Amino acid sequence: MSPASEDHEDTPSEDELLEELEKELDDDFDSSGFREKRLQQLKLEVEAVRDLRENDHGKYTEVMREKQVIEICAQEKHCVVHFYHRNFPRCKIMDKHLETIAPRYYNTRFIRVFVENVPWLVEKLSIKVLPCVICFIDGVAKDRLVGFEELGNQDGFDTATLQLRLQMSGVLTNSESKFGLTSGSTIRTSNREHSDDDPFDLDE
C-alpha cells in the first residue's frame, strides 16, 4: 500500500477554497465591513493551509529514517504514527483508513513507518503486535491502538470507527473552519538541527 499522494483527490486547491468561501459571504454585510473582515480571516486560513501542506499536513506519508521519525514526533503538536510491516494484510487495511482520515485533520501529522527501519523505536515502545498506531501529543506517546481489537476485531471496520477512536485519544482536534484548522493553529518547527540528546519522551 503506498502512502497518499501529494495532491489528494478529496483535497481542494487554495483557489477553489477561496472561491467557495467568497460565494458564502453575504453581500448584505458589505456596509458594515463584516464581509471584508471575514474574507481577510479566510485568506489567512488558506495561507495556514498552504504552510501545513508544505509540512506534509493533510497527507499520509512514509518516513524511512528512525531519526526523522523522532524529530517529527517531537516537533509536531499532534502526530499519528502507524508502525507496519509490508507482509501484514491488516497493516494495509490500516493504511487505507489513515489515508482517508489524514486530509480531514490538518492539525495532525500522519505518518507510517516500516518496523524493520526503526528497530530502536520498536524496542523502546515495546511494539509486539501489528498494526500498531501510536498517538503523540507534544512529543509524548499518549495512546496506542494495537491490532483491530478496539475496532470490532474485524477487518471490515468503518473508517469512522477508527476516526472516533483517534478523537478519543486527543490527537485529532475538532474542526472549526472549512479547512480542518482550529483557532490559533500553528506548526511546531525548529530552525536548528536536533541532536541525539534533544529531549523526546517516548514513554506512555
C-alpha positions in Angstrom: 0.0 0.0 0.0 1.6 3.3 -1.0 1.2 6.5 1.0 -1.2 9.1 -0.1 -0.1 11.2 -3.0 0.7 14.9 -2.5 -2.5 16.0 -4.4 -5.2 14.0 -2.6 -8.3 13.8 -4.8 -10.5 14.9 -1.9 -8.4 18.0 -1.1 -9.4 21.2 -2.9 -6.8 23.7 -4.1 -6.3 27.1 -2.4 -8.0 28.9 -5.3 -11.0 26.6 -5.1 -11.3 27.1 -1.3 -11.2 30.9 -1.6 -13.7 30.9 -4.4 -16.1 28.7 -2.5 -15.7 30.8 0.7 -16.2 34.1 -1.1 -19.5 32.8 -2.5 -20.7 32.1 1.0 -20.2 35.6 2.2 -23.4 37.6 2.1 -23.2 40.9 0.2 -25.6 42.4 2.9 -22.6 42.6 5.2 -20.7 45.0 2.9 -22.0 48.2 4.6 -20.8 47.0 8.0 -17.4 45.9 6.8 -18.1 42.4 8.0 -17.6 40.8 4.6 -14.2 42.4 4.1 -13.1 41.4 7.6 -14.3 37.8 7.2 -12.7 37.5 3.8 -9.4 38.6 5.3 -9.7 36.0 8.0 -10.5 33.3 5.4 -7.4 34.3 3.4 -5.3 33.9 6.5 -6.7 30.4 7.0 -5.9 29.5 3.4 -2.3 30.7 4.0 -2.2 28.5 7.1 -3.4 25.5 5.0 -0.6 26.2 2.5 2.0 26.2 5.2 0.6 23.0 6.7 0.6 21.3 3.2 4.3 22.3 2.8 5.0 20.4 6.0 3.1 17.3 4.8 -0.1 18.0 6.8 -3.2 16.7 5.2 -1.3 13.8 3.8 -0.4 10.3 4.9 3.3 9.9 4.2 6.0 7.3 4.8 9.1 8.2 6.8 12.1 6.0 6.2 14.7 7.1 8.8 14.4 6.4 12.5 15.9 9.8 13.5 13.4 11.6 11.2 10.5 9.8 12.9 11.8 11.0 16.3 12.2 14.6 15.0 8.7 14.7 13.6 7.0 13.4 16.7 9.0 15.9 18.8 8.2 18.9 16.6 4.5 18.3 15.9 1.8 19.2 18.3 -0.3 16.2 17.2 1.1 13.1 15.4 -0.3 9.7 14.5 2.3 7.1 13.7 1.5 3.7 12.1 4.1 1.1 12.7 3.6 -1.5 10.0 5.1 -4.5 8.1 4.8 -4.9 4.4 3.8 -8.6 4.7 0.9 -8.0 7.1 -2.5 -7.6 5.4 -4.1 -5.9 8.4 -1.4 -3.1 8.1 -2.6 -2.5 4.6 -6.2 -2.1 5.8 -5.0 0.4 8.4 -3.1 2.3 5.7 -6.3 2.6 3.7 -8.3 4.2 6.6 -5.5 6.5 7.7 -5.1 7.8 4.1 -8.8 8.7 4.3 -8.6 10.4 7.7 -5.4 12.4 7.1 -6.8 15.1 4.7 -9.6 15.8 7.2 -7.3 16.9 10.0 -4.6 19.4 9.0 -3.6 20.0 12.6 -2.4 16.4 12.9 0.6 14.9 11.1 0.0 11.3 9.9 3.0 9.1 9.1 3.7 5.4 8.5 6.9 3.6 9.5 8.2 0.2 8.4 9.2 -1.5 11.6 12.4 -3.0 10.2 13.7 0.5 9.6 13.2 1.6 13.2 14.4 -1.2 15.5 15.3 1.1 18.4 11.8 2.7 18.4 10.2 -0.7 18.2 12.1 -1.8 21.3 11.7 1.5 23.1 7.9 1.5 22.6 7.6 -2.3 23.2 5.8 -2.8 19.9 5.0 -6.5 19.7 1.7 -6.7 17.7 1.0 -5.1 14.3 -0.6 -3.0 13.1 0.3 -0.6 15.9 -0.8 3.1 15.8 0.7 5.4 18.4 -0.7 8.9 19.1 1.8 11.5 20.1 0.9 14.8 21.7 3.6 17.4 22.3 6.2 14.7 21.7 4.8 12.3 24.2 3.2 9.0 23.4 -0.3 9.4 24.9 -2.2 6.5 23.5 -1.9 3.4 21.2 -4.1 1.2 19.1 -2.9 -2.3 18.7 -4.4 -4.6 16.2 -8.1 -4.4 15.5 -9.4 -5.4 18.9 -10.8 -1.9 19.7 -12.2 -1.6 16.2 -14.6 -4.5 16.4 -11.9 -7.1 15.9 -12.8 -7.5 12.3 -11.1 -6.4 9.0 -14.2 -4.7 7.7 -14.5 -1.9 10.3 -15.6 1.6 9.1 -13.2 4.5 8.8 -15.5 6.4 11.1 -14.8 3.9 13.9 -11.0 4.5 13.7 -11.6 8.2 13.4 -13.7 8.2 16.6 -11.1 6.1 18.4 -8.3 8.6 17.5 -10.5 11.5 18.6 -10.9 9.9 22.0 -7.1 9.9 22.3 -7.0 13.7 21.8 -4.7 13.5 18.8 -7.4 14.7 16.4 -8.8 18.2 17.1 -12.3 19.2 16.1 -12.6 21.3 13.0 -13.7 25.0 13.4 -13.2 26.0 9.8 -13.7 24.6 6.3 -10.0 23.6 6.3 -10.0 21.4 9.4 -8.0 24.1 11.3 -8.7 25.1 14.8 -8.3 28.6 16.1 -4.6 29.6 16.5 -3.3 26.6 14.6 0.4 26.5 14.5 3.2 24.3 13.1 5.8 23.4 15.7 9.1 23.7 13.9 12.7 24.3 14.8 15.4 26.1 12.9 18.2 24.1 14.5 19.2 20.6 13.9 18.1 18.1 16.5 20.9 16.2 18.2 20.5 12.8 19.7 20.5 14.4 23.1 17.4 16.5 22.4 14.6 15.8 24.9 11.9 13.5 23.4 9.6 11.5 25.7 8.6 8.2 24.1 7.2 6.7 27.2 3.5 6.2 27.6 
